[in-house]
């Protein structure tokens, strides 16, 4: 426990002493993948691929590494959900927003002056919010892993390209989007998505 506390203190000190060189990176991308299998019916419910947008706050840490806060938002639809009372075909597509908020960072693969490549990752939460009467939002632990490149344009401006995979954790047979009754009882332990995005970084 003392070792963990010491690490947290060192990280916070590193951030506070490097605020002057922090970087803010607005993101625009495309997110694909994601499906649920209904435990009751064994039916697969797929999310539509769609645009995403977000933000990264990046703080220099050590030896080319960065500590980062990653946020990404997607508006999509969850297909073919069986509802009660029934509608024609007994199913609807439910609008759904998915937000990721992770704390993690990057570590360099190469540190070329004109093109820097890196591995990224983070731990945090996934917040899924269906826009449908009687359905409730869902908050779960999640993680992300990615690889990207950073192209410095000036001393304070850079272009960032990255692809990142996200995994949201579920207990097998978890009930989600519940509010009295449950929309889906999930069969599986991991909800996976993939995202590719670009951002323009501004360093203070």
N, C-alpha and C positions, 0 to 999 in steps of 0.2 A: 504493500500500500504506500509506503514512504517513497519507493522508487517511482510509482505512478504519479504521485503528487509532485515529486521533483521534476518529472518530465513535463507535466502540465504547466508548472511555474516557468520552466525554461522556454516553452513554446510561447506563453503569453508575454514574457519579457522580450523574446525575439520579435514578436509582432509589434509591440509598443515601440521598440527602438527602430523599427523599419517602416513606420507609418508614412514617413516622408517619401518613400519610394514604392508605396502601394500602387497596384494597378487595378483599374476597373474595366471590365470587358463585357459590353452588351453582346448578346448572342442571338443569332437567327439560324434555325436549322430545320431538320425534318426527322420525325420520330416514327419508327415502324415496329411492328411486332406487338405481342401481348395477346394472351388468350386465357380464358377460364374454362374449365370442364366442370359442368354441373354434376355434383355427386348423385343427385336424385334421378336425373335422366340420362347421364353420360353424354350429354349434348355439349358440343364445343361452341363457346361464344367468343368471337374474334373482335379485336379492336381495329377500327379503321386507321390506316396510316395517315398522318397529317403533319402540318407545320408545327414547329415549336419555337419558343423564344425564352430568353432567360438572361442571367447575369452571373459573372464570376468576379469575386473580389480576391485578389492575389497579393500575398505578402512574401517578400524574400525571406528565406530562412538560413540556409547554409549550402555552400558548394554547389550553387546552381539550382538548389531545391526551393520550392515555394509551398507555403501553406495557403489553402484556398477554401473559400466558401462558394459552393456551386448551387445555383437555383435554376430550374427549368420547368416550363409550363406547356401543357398541350391540351387542346380542345379536340375531342374525338367523339366517336359513337361506339357503344357496345352492342353488337348485333344479336338479333333474334332471342331476346329475353322473353320467356313465358311469364305472363302476368295474370293476375286475378283481381277483378273480373276479366273474362276473356275479351279480346278484340278480334276483328277478322284475322284469320290465320293464327290466332291465339298467341301472337308474339309481336314485340315492338323493338325498334332500335332506340336505345336510351342514350341521350347526350351525356358525355362524361368528361370531366376535366381531371388531369393527372398532374400533380406538382411534386417535384423532387427537391429536397433541401439536404445537401450533404456538406460535411466538413472533411477535408482531406488535403490533397496537395499533388505536386508533380515532382518527379525526379528525372534528371536528364538522361537521354540515350546518347546524344551527341551534343556538343556545345560549339558548333561551327559559328563563326562570327556572323555569317549572313543567313544561316538557316539552322534553327535549334529544334531538335526533336526530343520528345519526352514521353514518359508513361504517367498517366493520371489515375487517381482513385479517390474514393471517399466513402464515408459511412454517415447515415442519417435516417431520413424518413420519407415515405411516400404518402401523399394525401390525395385520395380519389374521391371525387364529389359528383354523384349522378344528379342530373337535372330531371327528376321524375317524382311525382307525388307519391309519398309513402316509402321512398328509398332514402337511406341515410348515408352520409359521408363515412369514409373508412381511412384510418391512419395506421400504417404499418412500418416496421423497421426495414431498411433497404441499404444497398451498397452499389457502388459503380466502379467500373474499370475502363480505362481508355488509353488511346495512343494519339499523339498529335504532333503538330509542328508549329513553330512560331517564327515569323519572318519579320525582323526589325525593319521598320521603314525610316524612322528617325530615332533620336535618343529617347523620346517619350511616346512614340507611336509605333504599334506593331500589329501585324495581322496574325490571327490564330485560327488554325483549322484543326478539327478534332473529331474523332469518332469514339463513342462511349457506349458501353453496354451497362444496363441497370438490372438489378435483381431485387425483387420485393419478396419478403419472407412471409409465408403463411403456414400455419399448422394444417396438416392433412384434415380434410373435412371441415375447414373453417367456414363459418357463415359470414357473408359480407353483404353490405348495403341493407342492413336490418333496421326495421323500425316497426316493432310489433311482429310482423312476419318477415321472412328473409327472401331477398331476391334470388340469391345464388348460394348454394352450399358447395364450396370449392373442393375438388379432388386434385390434390397436388400440394407441393411445398414451396414452389418458386414461380413468380410471375416475372417474365423476362421481356425487356424491350431493348432496342438499339436506336441510337441517335447519331446523326452527323450534323455538325454545325460549324459556323464561321463567326468570328468576332473581331472587332477592332479594339485593341487595348490602348488605354490612355494611362500613362504612368505619371503620378504626381511629382 
